[in-house]
Amino acid sequence: MVLSLLLITATTYSFEPSRAGIAALGHKLGCMLEKVGDFDGAESQYRKSLSRQRHIQAEDADHPSIAVSLHQLGSVLQKKGGF
């Protein structure tokens, strides 16, 4: 199932072979995993995406992509009962 979602993501969205593109793809995979109920997998992808975004946006801690990653991570943690 996850492989199918990954293939759909890779073919639906243009993939940029850059750090930002990889972070975005990881975030999208996290969203898909969350939608199918794999909250552990989604949490892992959101954490990786957040880490990549923080590295990419090291000069701008208030960058919107960091805020989106934090929001999605909080959402999945809430669904898991982590908050």
N, C-alpha and C positions, 0 to 999 in steps of 0.2 A: 504494500500500500504506500509506504513512504517513498519507495523508488518511483512509483507512478506519479506521486505528487512532485517529486524533484524533477522528473522529466517534463511534466506539464509546466512547471515553473521555468525551467531552462528554455523551453520552446516558446512560451508565452511572452516572456520578458527578454528584452535585449540584454545580453550579458556583456558587461564591460570587464575586461581582464585587468581590473585595477583594484586597489584595496577598498575603495568606496563601493565598487560593484560587488565585490565579494561580501562585504558587510551587508549590503542591501539584499543580496540573494539569501544570506543566512537569516536575515530578518523575515523575509517572505516565507522561507521554509518554516521558521518558528510560528508564523501566523497559520500556516496550513496544518502544522502539527497540533496547534491549539484547537483549531476548528474540528479536527477529528478526535479530539479528546486525549491526545498524548501530551499531557501537561508536563511530564518530566522531560520529554524530548524538546518541547517548546521552550521550557525554562533554559535548557542547555543552549539552544540556538540563540535565544534572546541575550543570554549572558555573553556568549561569544561575540555577537553582533555589537553589544554595548562596549565590550572591550576594544573591538576594532574601531568603533566610532570614536571612542575616547583617544585612541592612539592617533587616528587620522586628524581629529579636530583638537589636538593638544593645545593649540593657541586660543581656542574658542570653546570654553567649557559650557557656554550657554547655547551652543549650536542646536537648532531644532532636531537634527537627527538623533542627538543624545537624549533629548527630552522624549522623543517618540519611543526610543528603545527602553528608557526607564519606565514609561507608561505601560508598554506591553509586558515588560517583566513584572511590574506590580500587578497587572491584571491576571497573569497566569498564576502568580503566587497567591493571590486572593482566591482564585478558583481551587487551588490545591489546599487552601486552608492555612496558608503561611502568614496571613495577616488577620 
